[in-house]
Amino acid sequence: MWKVSDLLWSLVPFFLPIIAGIYLLYVTVTKSMNVVNYVVGAIFIIFPLILGLGLYYYETKKDIRESYLINDGLRCEAEILSLKKTGFYRNEHPQVKFVLKLTVPGDRAYQLEHNEYLNPLDVENLTEGAKIQVMVDPDNPKNILLVYY
């Protein structure tokens, strides 16, 4: 059975204004209406197209980064020195600011601040002093991926 990706479903709201813009341009051309209708029709097409492509680029880049770190990153252990909610939310998931002490095998330990949006249930399970697994980019030690589940 085939599965529609979450990214495609997130782009669906952008289709309706584009269709409305195409219809508006069609009506404007066939009825010889004024220039304002051309501009509005173009806006209805261009802006959702730019926003949709931007969202697609962002999500694709995020997926590539995560798969790179999972496949080619160094697995190490991190101790949570502190964590607090920043007050920002994305889809009811709070952003948490971590201060981590990472211990990379064959390298010295270092501290790192990292912000991430987490499931509210995961936030309650993470405490200061807890040890979690982290994937670290070998080329950029500040690029990490938390593996806390």
C-alpha positions in Angstrom: 0.0 0.0 0.0 1.3 3.5 -0.9 1.7 6.2 1.7 1.4 10.0 1.0 4.3 11.8 2.7 3.6 14.3 5.4 5.4 16.9 3.3 2.8 16.6 0.5 0.0 17.0 3.0 1.6 20.1 4.4 1.7 21.6 0.8 -2.1 21.0 0.2 -3.2 24.4 1.7 -1.1 26.2 -0.9 -3.0 24.6 -3.8 -6.3 26.4 -3.2 -5.0 30.0 -3.6 -3.1 28.9 -6.7 -6.2 27.4 -8.2 -8.1 30.6 -7.3 -5.4 32.7 -8.9 -5.5 30.7 -12.1 -9.3 31.0 -12.2 -9.1 34.8 -11.6 -6.6 35.2 -14.5 -8.8 33.1 -16.7 -11.9 35.2 -15.9 -9.9 38.4 -16.4 -8.6 37.4 -19.8 -12.0 36.1 -21.1 -14.1 39.1 -19.8 -11.4 41.8 -20.5 -11.4 43.1 -17.0 -9.0 45.7 -15.5 -5.3 45.4 -14.6 -6.0 45.0 -10.9 -7.5 41.5 -11.5 -4.2 40.5 -13.3 -2.2 41.7 -10.3 -4.4 39.9 -7.7 -4.4 36.7 -9.8 -0.7 36.8 -10.1 -0.3 37.4 -6.3 -2.6 34.4 -5.6 -0.3 32.3 -7.7 3.1 33.6 -6.9 3.1 34.0 -3.1 1.6 30.5 -2.3 4.1 29.0 -4.8 7.0 30.7 -3.1 5.8 29.8 0.4 5.2 26.2 -0.7 8.6 25.8 -2.3 10.2 27.4 0.7 8.5 24.9 3.0 9.5 22.0 0.7 13.1 23.2 0.7 13.2 23.6 4.5 11.7 20.1 5.2 13.9 18.4 2.6 17.0 20.0 4.0 16.0 19.0 7.6 15.4 15.4 6.5 18.8 15.2 4.7 20.6 16.6 7.8 18.9 14.0 10.1 19.6 11.1 7.8 23.2 12.2 7.4 23.7 12.3 11.2 21.9 9.0 11.7 24.0 7.2 9.1 27.4 9.0 9.3 27.4 10.7 12.7 29.3 9.7 15.7 27.2 8.2 18.5 28.2 9.6 21.8 26.7 10.2 25.2 25.6 13.6 26.5 24.8 14.6 30.1 22.1 17.2 30.5 23.5 19.9 32.6 20.4 22.1 32.3 17.2 22.3 30.3 14.5 24.9 30.3 11.6 25.9 28.1 12.2 29.0 26.0 8.6 30.0 25.7 8.4 29.3 22.0 6.0 26.6 20.7 5.6 24.9 17.3 2.4 22.8 16.9 2.0 22.8 20.7 5.6 21.4 21.1 7.7 23.6 23.4 11.2 24.6 22.4 13.7 23.5 25.0 17.1 24.9 25.5 19.7 22.3 26.5 23.1 22.8 28.0 24.8 19.5 27.3 28.2 18.0 28.2 29.2 15.8 25.3 31.7 13.0 25.5 32.9 12.0 22.0 34.9 8.7 21.8 38.6 9.5 21.3 38.1 13.2 21.9 37.8 15.4 24.9 34.4 16.3 26.5 32.9 19.7 25.7 29.8 21.8 26.5 27.2 22.8 24.0 24.0 24.7 24.0 21.2 23.2 21.8 17.6 24.3 21.1 15.1 21.7 20.0 11.3 21.4 19.8 10.2 18.4 21.8 7.0 16.4 22.5 5.6 17.7 25.8 5.7 14.1 27.2 9.4 13.8 26.4 10.1 17.1 28.2 8.6 15.7 31.4 10.8 12.6 31.1 14.1 14.4 30.6 15.8 15.8 33.8 19.0 17.5 34.7 21.8 15.0 35.1 20.2 12.4 32.8 22.4 10.8 30.1 21.1 10.7 26.5 22.5 9.4 23.3 23.5 12.0 20.7 24.6 11.8 17.1 27.4 14.3 16.3 28.6 15.5 12.9 32.3 14.5 12.6 33.1 17.7 10.6 31.1 20.1 12.8 30.8 19.1 16.5 28.0 21.8 17.1 25.7 19.9 14.6 24.0 17.3 16.8 20.9 15.2 16.8 19.3 14.1 20.1 18.4 10.4 20.3 16.3 10.4 23.4 13.7 7.7 22.6 
